Amino acid sequence: MAQRFGLSMSRVVYGMFIYKVLSSRAATNGVMTICLLLGLLVSGAAVADNATDKVIDKTDVPANGVLGRALSAAEVDALDRHIFADGAQLPDGQGSVEAGKEMYQQQCASCHGGRGEGGRALELVGDRALLVTEFPDKGIGVYWPYAPTLFEYIQRAMPPENPGLLTNDELYSLIGYLLYLNNLLPDYGTLNRYTLAAIELPNRDGFVDQYTFSNELEIEPVK
């Protein structure tokens, strides 16, 4: 409210302070009235000082009233992208199982084991028979439903000490080797955005759509 009428908040607070101090010492109603007038006079003096101040610099607003600008192609490319189960948004690049083997030994083996069997971190290769047990295996060829999502997960989270380190080509090579370890790609195989999207993992239909599933359930109404 003070800013609306050009008042300085510091002046208003100071005026109120003067009023409270003087009024606390006043002995009669007449003196209190004088104190009130003094307080209003001090706070109101800010009107002349701030009358020319701008609350909003209208020169920053475009003539058409539209704020912002369109992003350039380079800025769009620099944004985080989400890779979907069908492979949409997978980037360009290509890798091979052979190159991925070396990459795995350098970046992954110390935690996930020499051939993805697990160690300090979860297994990447496992036994599909354990999927229906109390402790299901979480290997890629056992548990994961869609291959393209491996790209985004590894890109964002691995290696743990420096996520985002690997290039697109290195990621395609690494994923190719992981798929090879899970008997989903031959040792001479190559991988790119199209071939990765075309790979169907064994557990593709092993997940339940929670929304569809919940709508089909017959739930007793709460009484």
C-alpha positions as CSV (number, residue, x, y, z in Angstrom):
1,M,0.0,0.0,0.0
2,A,2.8,2.4,0.9
3,Q,4.5,1.7,-2.4
4,R,1.3,2.4,-4.3
5,F,1.2,5.9,-2.9
6,G,4.9,6.5,-3.4
7,L,5.8,6.0,0.3
8,S,9.2,4.7,1.4
9,M,8.7,1.7,3.7
10,S,11.7,2.8,5.8
11,R,10.1,6.2,6.3
12,V,6.7,4.7,7.3
13,V,8.4,2.4,9.8
14,Y,10.4,5.2,11.2
15,G,7.3,7.4,11.5
16,M,5.4,4.7,13.4
17,F,8.5,4.2,15.7
18,I,8.5,7.9,16.5
19,Y,4.8,7.8,17.2
20,K,5.0,4.8,19.5
21,V,8.0,6.3,21.4
22,L,6.5,9.7,22.0
23,S,3.0,8.4,22.6
24,S,4.3,6.1,25.3
25,R,5.6,9.1,27.2
26,A,2.5,11.2,26.7
27,A,0.4,12.0,29.7
28,T,-2.7,13.5,28.1
29,N,-4.9,12.9,25.1
30,G,-3.8,16.2,23.6
31,V,-0.1,15.2,23.6
32,M,-1.0,11.9,22.0
33,T,-2.8,13.7,19.2
34,I,0.3,15.8,18.6
35,C,2.4,12.7,18.5
36,L,0.1,11.0,16.0
37,L,0.3,14.0,13.7
38,L,4.1,14.1,14.0
39,G,4.3,10.4,13.0
40,L,2.1,10.9,10.0
41,L,4.0,14.0,8.9
42,V,7.4,12.1,9.0
43,S,6.1,9.1,7.1
44,G,4.2,11.3,4.6
45,A,7.3,13.3,3.8
46,A,8.4,10.3,1.6
47,V,5.8,11.2,-1.0
48,A,7.8,14.1,-2.4
49,D,11.1,12.1,-2.4
50,N,9.7,9.1,-4.2
51,A,7.1,10.6,-6.5
52,T,9.4,10.2,-9.5
53,D,10.5,6.6,-8.8
54,K,9.4,3.9,-11.3
55,V,7.8,0.8,-9.8
56,I,8.0,-1.0,-13.1
57,D,10.4,-0.2,-15.9
58,K,8.1,-0.4,-18.9
59,T,10.9,-0.1,-21.3
60,D,11.7,-3.8,-20.7
61,V,8.2,-4.9,-22.0
62,P,8.1,-5.5,-25.8
63,A,5.6,-3.4,-27.8
64,N,3.5,-6.5,-28.5
65,G,3.3,-7.4,-24.9
66,V,4.9,-10.9,-25.4
67,L,7.8,-11.7,-23.1
68,G,10.6,-14.1,-23.9
69,R,12.0,-15.3,-27.2
70,A,12.2,-18.5,-29.3
71,L,15.1,-20.8,-28.4
72,S,17.8,-21.4,-31.0
73,A,18.5,-24.9,-32.3
74,A,21.7,-25.1,-30.2
75,E,19.8,-24.2,-27.0
76,V,17.2,-26.8,-27.7
77,D,19.9,-29.4,-28.3
78,A,21.5,-28.5,-25.0
79,L,18.3,-29.2,-23.0
80,D,17.7,-32.5,-21.2
81,R,15.8,-34.9,-23.3
82,H,13.6,-37.9,-22.2
83,I,13.9,-41.1,-24.1
84,F,10.7,-43.1,-24.3
85,A,10.1,-46.8,-24.3
86,D,9.5,-46.9,-28.1
87,G,12.8,-45.2,-28.7
88,A,11.5,-41.7,-29.4
89,Q,14.1,-39.0,-28.7
90,L,17.1,-41.4,-28.9
91,P,20.0,-39.4,-30.2
92,D,22.1,-40.0,-33.3
93,G,25.2,-42.1,-32.9
94,Q,26.5,-45.7,-33.3
95,G,28.4,-48.2,-31.3
96,S,29.6,-51.8,-31.4
97,V,29.7,-54.7,-29.0
98,E,33.4,-54.9,-29.5
99,A,34.0,-51.3,-28.4
100,G,31.4,-51.7,-25.6
101,K,33.4,-54.5,-24.1
102,E,36.4,-52.3,-23.5
103,M,34.1,-49.5,-22.3
104,Y,32.5,-51.9,-19.8
105,Q,35.8,-53.0,-18.3
106,Q,36.9,-49.4,-17.9
107,Q,33.7,-47.9,-16.4
108,C,31.5,-50.7,-15.1
109,A,33.3,-53.9,-14.1
110,S,34.6,-52.7,-10.8
111,C,31.1,-52.4,-9.4
112,H,28.9,-54.7,-11.6
113,G,31.4,-57.6,-12.0
114,G,33.5,-58.8,-14.9
115,R,30.6,-60.0,-16.9
116,G,27.7,-58.2,-15.3
117,E,27.1,-60.8,-12.6
118,G,27.0,-58.1,-9.9
119,G,29.3,-57.1,-7.1
120,R,29.2,-53.8,-5.2
121,A,26.3,-52.9,-7.5
122,L,23.3,-54.8,-8.8
123,E,23.7,-57.6,-11.4
124,L,23.2,-56.6,-15.1
125,V,23.0,-60.2,-16.3
126,G,20.9,-62.7,-14.4
127,D,18.7,-65.8,-14.2
128,R,15.2,-65.4,-15.6
129,A,14.0,-68.2,-13.4
130,L,14.5,-66.0,-10.4
131,L,12.1,-63.4,-11.7
132,V,9.1,-65.0,-10.0
133,T,10.8,-65.7,-6.7
134,E,10.7,-63.6,-3.5
135,F,14.0,-62.0,-4.6
136,P,13.6,-61.4,-8.4
137,D,16.7,-61.0,-10.4
138,K,17.1,-57.4,-11.8
139,G,19.3,-58.2,-14.8
140,I,18.6,-56.3,-18.0
141,G,17.5,-59.4,-19.9
142,V,15.4,-60.6,-17.0
143,Y,13.7,-57.6,-15.4
144,W,13.9,-54.6,-17.7
145,P,10.9,-54.2,-20.1
146,Y,12.3,-51.8,-22.7
147,A,15.8,-51.5,-24.2
148,P,15.7,-47.8,-25.2
149,T,15.3,-46.6,-21.6
150,L,18.7,-48.0,-20.8
151,F,20.2,-45.2,-22.8
152,E,18.7,-42.4,-20.6
153,Y,19.3,-44.2,-17.4
154,I,23.0,-44.8,-18.0
155,Q,23.5,-41.4,-19.5
156,R,22.0,-39.6,-16.4
157,A,23.3,-41.9,-13.6
158,M,26.5,-43.6,-14.7
159,P,29.3,-43.8,-13.9
160,P,28.1,-42.7,-10.4
161,E,31.1,-40.5,-9.7
162,N,30.8,-38.7,-13.1
163,P,27.4,-39.1,-14.7
164,G,27.1,-37.8,-18.2
165,L,30.7,-38.6,-19.0
166,L,30.0,-41.0,-21.9
167,T,29.4,-39.8,-25.4
168,N,26.4,-41.1,-27.5
169,D,28.7,-43.5,-29.4
170,E,30.2,-44.8,-26.2
171,L,26.7,-45.3,-24.7
172,Y,25.5,-47.2,-27.8
173,S,28.6,-49.4,-27.6
174,L,28.2,-50.0,-23.9
175,I,24.5,-50.9,-24.2
176,G,25.4,-53.2,-27.1
177,Y,27.8,-55.1,-25.0
178,L,25.3,-55.4,-22.1
179,L,22.7,-56.8,-24.5
180,Y,25.3,-59.2,-25.8
181,L,26.0,-60.4,-22.3
182,N,22.2,-61.0,-22.0
183,N,22.2,-63.0,-25.2
184,L,20.2,-60.3,-27.0
185,L,22.8,-59.2,-29.5
186,P,25.6,-61.1,-31.3
187,D,29.2,-60.4,-30.6
188,Y,29.6,-58.7,-34.0
189,G,26.5,-56.6,-33.4
190,T,26.2,-52.8,-33.8
191,L,23.7,-50.4,-32.2
192,N,22.1,-47.1,-33.1
193,R,18.8,-45.3,-32.5
194,Y,16.9,-47.6,-34.8
195,T,18.3,-50.9,-33.9
196,L,18.1,-50.2,-30.2
197,A,14.4,-49.2,-30.5
198,A,13.8,-52.5,-32.4
199,I,15.1,-54.8,-29.6
200,E,12.3,-56.4,-27.5
201,L,13.4,-57.5,-24.1
202,P,11.9,-60.8,-22.7
203,N,10.1,-59.0,-19.8
204,R,8.4,-56.5,-22.1
205,D,4.9,-57.7,-21.1
206,G,5.8,-58.5,-17.5
207,F,4.6,-55.1,-16.0
208,V,1.1,-54.1,-15.2
209,D,-0.4,-50.7,-16.1
210,Q,-1.3,-49.5,-12.6
211,Y,-4.1,-47.2,-13.9
212,T,-5.8,-49.9,-16.1
213,F,-5.3,-52.5,-13.4
214,S,-6.8,-50.4,-10.7
215,N,-9.9,-49.6,-12.8
216,E,-10.5,-53.3,-13.4
217,L,-10.4,-54.2,-9.7
218,E,-13.7,-54.6,-7.8
219,I,-13.1,-52.6,-4.7
220,E,-15.5,-52.7,-1.8
221,P,-16.8,-49.2,-0.9
222,V,-15.7,-47.9,2.4
223,K,-18.6,-48.0,5.0
